[in-house]
Amino acid sequence: MSAKLPALMQSCLWSYDISKIDPQKDQRLVITQTLSFGSQQQIEWVLSHYSPDQIQGVVSHPQRGMWLRQSLYKWLNHFGIMIDPLEYESGIRDLNPRPKLVTAFFRQQGLI
């Protein structure tokens, strides 16, 4: 049986049933949500349960629309990572539609 997330992680993974999250299989989700929305205690848990390489891999390739701007900026700076500005902007959670940005991102990714 795989390890489970501790109950303290529920508030940064508010829309998920944490009993069904596998910390290794779902590491991208856990790291992203925690570094973007987590408390200091939750962030410390992530930093102690994932390697710097695992965390840097998630930060350097942000999932589209999953990050708070200030959080992604903070963690990119923390690890000294520079990413394409378009990838950065695409990773930001933004409720305002920006069709030119979305089109440019998908074009850069070769999807259109």
C-alpha positions in Angstrom: 0.0 0.0 0.0 1.3 3.4 -0.9 1.8 6.3 1.5 -1.0 8.7 2.1 -1.0 12.5 2.5 -1.3 13.8 6.1 -4.6 15.5 7.0 -2.8 18.9 7.2 -2.6 18.9 3.4 -6.4 19.1 2.9 -6.7 22.9 3.0 -4.3 23.4 0.1 -5.9 20.5 -1.9 -9.4 21.7 -1.0 -11.2 20.4 -4.1 -9.7 16.9 -3.8 -10.3 13.9 -1.7 -6.8 13.5 -0.2 -7.4 9.9 0.8 -7.4 9.1 -3.0 -4.2 11.1 -3.8 -1.0 9.1 -4.1 1.9 11.4 -3.0 4.2 9.9 -5.6 1.9 9.4 -8.5 0.2 12.7 -8.0 3.4 14.6 -7.0 2.9 17.3 -9.7 -0.5 18.2 -8.2 0.6 18.1 -4.6 3.7 20.2 -5.2 1.9 22.8 -7.4 -1.0 23.2 -5.1 1.1 23.4 -2.0 3.7 25.8 -3.3 1.0 28.0 -4.7 -1.6 27.9 -1.9 -0.1 26.2 1.1 0.8 27.3 4.6 4.3 27.3 5.9 3.7 24.0 7.6 2.4 22.4 4.3 5.3 23.8 2.3 7.7 22.4 4.8 6.0 19.0 4.4 6.5 19.2 0.6 10.1 20.3 1.0 10.8 17.3 3.3 9.0 14.7 1.2 10.1 15.6 -2.3 13.6 16.0 -3.6 14.8 19.4 -4.9 15.0 17.9 -8.4 11.3 16.8 -8.2 10.2 20.2 -7.0 12.3 22.1 -9.5 10.9 19.9 -12.3 7.4 21.0 -11.3 8.3 24.6 -10.9 10.2 24.8 -14.2 7.3 23.4 -16.2 4.2 25.0 -14.6 0.9 23.4 -15.4 -1.4 25.8 -17.3 -3.6 27.9 -15.1 -2.6 26.3 -11.8 -0.3 28.9 -10.1 -0.8 32.2 -8.3 1.4 34.7 -10.0 3.4 35.7 -6.9 3.9 32.0 -5.8 5.3 30.9 -9.2 7.5 34.0 -9.2 8.8 33.3 -5.7 9.6 29.6 -6.4 11.3 30.3 -9.7 13.5 32.8 -7.9 14.1 30.5 -5.0 15.5 27.8 -7.3 17.1 30.3 -9.7 15.0 29.0 -12.6 14.3 31.0 -15.7 11.5 29.9 -18.0 10.0 31.1 -21.2 7.8 34.2 -20.4 4.9 32.6 -22.4 5.2 29.4 -20.3 5.2 31.5 -17.2 2.1 33.5 -18.2 0.3 30.3 -19.2 0.9 28.8 -15.8 -0.8 31.6 -14.0 -4.3 31.2 -12.7 -6.2 34.0 -14.3 -10.0 34.4 -14.5 -9.7 36.9 -17.3 -9.7 35.3 -20.7 -6.6 36.1 -22.8 -7.2 34.5 -26.2 -4.0 35.9 -27.7 -1.9 34.4 -24.9 -3.7 31.0 -25.2 -3.3 31.0 -29.0 0.4 31.9 -28.7 1.0 29.2 -26.1 -0.7 26.5 -28.1 1.1 27.6 -31.3 4.5 27.5 -29.5 3.7 24.0 -28.2 2.9 22.9 -31.8 -0.7 22.1 -31.0 -2.1 24.5 -33.6 
